[in-house]
């Protein structure tokens, strides 16, 4: 094998070729701020988690219907585009203040924090 072919194969294996790089994970919340009792859409880029994987979104602003490690959670599926999206209702009794939203996928955290401001109902 020629050196240039070997270098291209090595770069592709490491994900360093243009187009092979994954987007950094992101978390967005709309609307932000949101009134307690209303729905918010949490969405973003899953940062390389494969399509079909589950993104776990964690925030004390969310309902306790589902939890991860004792923190309220909602779950979204990674689409073929690498994006995820989930709508969830903020409980009407949630105290107005700023809440952190974090996310995990594939056994690791996104390393991203988004603030969601909850307003009175």
NORSULKA-V457677 format. One record per residue. N is the residue number from 0. RES is the residue in one letter. PHI is phi as a letter, one per 30 degrees, with the letter a starting at -180 (NA if undefined). Layout:
N:RES:PHI
N:RES:PHI
//
This chain:
0:X:NA
1:X:d
2:X:d
3:X:d
4:X:d
5:X:d
6:X:d
7:X:d
8:X:d
9:X:d
10:X:d
11:X:d
12:X:d
13:X:d
14:X:i
15:X:c
16:X:d
17:X:e
18:X:i
19:X:c
20:X:d
21:X:c
22:X:d
23:X:d
24:X:d
25:X:b
26:X:b
27:X:b
28:X:b
29:X:b
30:X:d
31:X:b
32:X:d
33:X:b
34:X:d
35:X:e
36:X:j
37:X:c
38:X:c
39:X:b
40:X:c
41:X:c
42:X:a
43:X:l
44:X:c
45:X:d
46:X:i
47:X:j
48:X:d
49:X:d
50:X:e
51:X:j
52:X:d
53:X:c
54:X:c
55:X:c
56:X:c
57:X:c
58:X:a
59:X:d
60:X:d
61:X:d
62:X:d
63:X:d
64:X:e
65:X:b
66:X:b
67:X:b
68:X:h
69:X:i
70:X:c
71:X:e
72:X:b
73:X:b
74:X:b
75:X:b
76:X:c
77:X:d
78:X:d
79:X:e
80:X:d
81:X:j
82:X:c
83:X:b
84:X:a
85:X:a
86:X:c
87:X:b
88:X:c
89:X:d
90:X:e
91:X:d
92:X:d
93:X:d
94:X:d
95:X:d
96:X:l
97:X:c
98:X:b
99:X:d
100:X:b
101:X:b
102:X:b
103:X:b
104:X:a
105:X:i
106:X:i
107:X:b
108:X:d
109:X:d
110:X:i
111:X:b
112:X:b
113:X:c
114:X:c
115:X:c
116:X:c
117:X:c
118:X:c
119:X:e
120:X:e
//
